Amino acid sequence: MSRFLFCLSLWLLGTVAQAQAHAELRLAVAANFADTLEALAADYQASTGDKVTVVRGSSGKLYAQIVQGAPFDIFFSADADRPKALEAKGLVATGSRQPYALGQLVLWPAGPTPEDALKAFAYGRFSIANPRLAPYGKAAMEVLTKLAILDKAQPRLVRGENISQAYQYVYSGNAEAGLLARSQMRNDDDFWEVPTNWYAPIEQQRVVMKNSKLQRAAEQFLAFMQTEEAEARILSAGYRLPGAH
């Protein structure tokens, strides 16, 4: 190899290494977990210096964007179905599909008793996430069906594009109550945790995208999420951890 080619090779390697060092991880995350993930990303950036960009949306819309080629490195879905579908399409790094949190559905506000609040199903505007796009909306429909009040509730349902918008409808007074995510509640909020046997488990899964150019950085971030500090933050945000009973 000529001296010129040798020097050129060193320059190219240095340029690639520098580009990798300054690359930003792009994380697509379901709306319910977005605030928690942004807090985790801030912790990660503070400890490593690596940059992370968090893009939030409904699981359905993010899934569609990924299928169309959106350049995300990791997808944190609010369900297991969409990560499985991406895996079936060959868009996922081998072995990267894993659960990261278990979501919990709550009724808010709950009133003096949960039974009082449930009257909103039949007599007021009631907020849920769009069941076609958001797993929490699908779980809400399962609860309405189990209680045999879906027919009464249907005309009065206000469907948010995602769970964040569903929360906003209640917060702003555009709906009297709603079936929302436990992670959206403050400890002093008047909410009631819906029994977990009233709906299918909301197992939230994540995947590393096969076309990501930052596979190693993605793996490092996911390893960080399994530390005690990160898991404590996830629990305090209102989720259960995979494997919890």
N, C-alpha and C positions, 0 to 999 in steps of 0.2 A: 504494500500500500504506500502510495506517495505521501510525502510530508503534508502536501496540501489536502489530500483526502482524509488523512488522519486528523488534522486540525479541524476540518469541516465536520467530521464525525463527532468530535468532542463538543463543538459548538452546538450541533443539533441536539445532542444528548442533554446538554445544559439547558437549552431552550425548552425542551420537553419537560425536564424536571421542574423548571421554574413555573411553567404553565400549570403542571399538576399541583404544585405547592399553593398556587393562588386560585385554583378552581373552586367553585362553590357547589356543594351538594344541593340538589333541588328535590325537595320532599313534597309529594302530593298527599294531602291528608283530608279525611272526611271531617265535615264541619264540627261534629261533636267533640273530636279529639284535638282540634286545631290549637286552642289556647294552651292545652297541656303540652303539646308537641313544641309550640313556640317557646315555652318556658324551658323545656328540656334542651332545645336547640341553643338557647341562651347560655345554659349551664355548660353545654358541650363546647361552645365557642370560647367561653371564659377559661375553660381548662386546657383547651388544645390550640386555640388561635385559628382553627379552621372555620371557614364561613359556611353558613347554612341558610338557604332560602326556603321558606314554608309557603306553599300554595294551598289554600283551602277551598272546599266546594263540596257538593254532594258526591257520594260514592259513585252514583250513576254517571254524573257528568264527567268526573275525573277519569272514570273507566273509558268513556267514549273518547276523551282527549288522548288517552294513552294509546288506544287502538289506532287512532289517527296519526300517531307519531309524536305526540308531545314529549319533550326531552326531560322526563323526570328520572331520578336515580332510584328512589324508593317510593312506593305507594302504600300508604296506611289507609286501608279501607275500613268502613264501619261494619263490614260483614265478611263472610268467608266465600260467598258465591262469586264475587267479581275477581278476587285473586285466583280462584280456581279456574275461572273462565280465561283469564290472561295466561295462566299456565298452560291450559289446553291449546291456546293459540300459539304457543312457543315463544311468548314474549317475556318470560320470567327466567331469571338466573336459576340454575338447577339447585334445588334444596333450600331456596330462600323463602318459600312460603311457610310462614309460621304465625300462630296467634300472638298478639302482644297485649291484649286487654279484653275484659269481658264487660260489656255495657249493661247498665241497669236503667229500667224504665220507671219514671215517677209520674204521679199525678200532682199538678200544681195549678192553683193553690188547692189545699186539701180540705179546708173548712174545719168545723168542729169535729166532724167525722168524715172518713173517706166516702161514706154513703151519701152524705150531703153534697159533696163535691161532684159525685157521679151524676147528680141531677142535671149538671151542665150538658151531659151527653144529649139529653132529651129537650132541655128548655133554653139552652143558650148556644152562642157560637163557641165551638170547641176546636182547639188547634192541635194538629198533628203534622208531622213531616210527610211529604209526598211518598206514599208507600212504593211507588214505582222507581223512585230514585234513592230513597233513604231507608236503611234497615230499621231505624227506630220507627219510621212510619209504618213499615210492614208489621212490626211488633205491636204497634198501637192498634192496627186493624185486627190482629189476632185477639187482643184483649176485648175489643168491642164485640167481636163475634162470640167469644166465650161467655160474655155477660148477656148475650142475646139482645143487645140494644143497637146493633149496627144499623138496622133499618130506620130507627128513630133518629140516630145520630147523623146519617148520611147527608140530609139536606142542610145541616147546620155546621158541617165540618169546614174548617179553614185549613187548607193544606199549604204549608210552607215548602219552598223548594228544597230546603234542608232543615235539619233540626234547629239550627241557629235562627232561621227565619220563623219557624214555628214558635220558638221561645219569644221572639220579638212581638208576635201577635198578642200573646198573653201579657207581656210586660207593658205594651202600649195601650192595653185595654180594648184592642180590637177583637179579642176573644176572652170569654169569661174564665176559661181554664184550658188545660192541655195535658197531653201525655208527652212528656219530654225526657231528656236525659238527666240522670242523677248528677252528672258532671257539671251541669249548668246551674245547679242549686248552691246557694250559700247555706251555711249551717243554720242561720236564723230564718231561712225561708220556711213557709208553711207547706211542706210537701209530704207526700206519702209514697213510700216505695211499693210499687206493684209487685205482688208475689211472683217470683221468677218462674213458677210453674204455670203461669197464665199465658206465657208466650215462649216461643222457641229461643234458646240461648242466643244472645247477641255476641257471638264470638268475632272479635275484630282481628283481621289478619293483615299482615304486611308482606310485601314482596320486593325484591331488588329487581330492577328491570334489566333484561338481558343486554339491551343496547347501551346501557350506562357505561361511560368511559371512566367512571370513578368507583369501580367495584370494591377496591380495597378500602377506600374512604367510607363507602356505604357499610361495609362489614364492621369497620371500627365504630361507626355511629351506633349500629345495632348492638354491638358488644357493650357500649356505654349504657344503652337502655336497659341492660340486664344487671347493672350495678345496683347495690342496695339503695344508694341515694336516688337513682332514677326510679326504681320500683316504688320507693316511699312516696315520691311525688305523684306517681300514677295512682297509687292507692288514695292519697289525700285528695285527689281530684274527683273521686267518686266512682272509680272503677274497681273491679276485682282483677286479680292476676290469673293468667291461664293456669289451670290445674287446681284453682281454689274451689272449695265446696261450700 
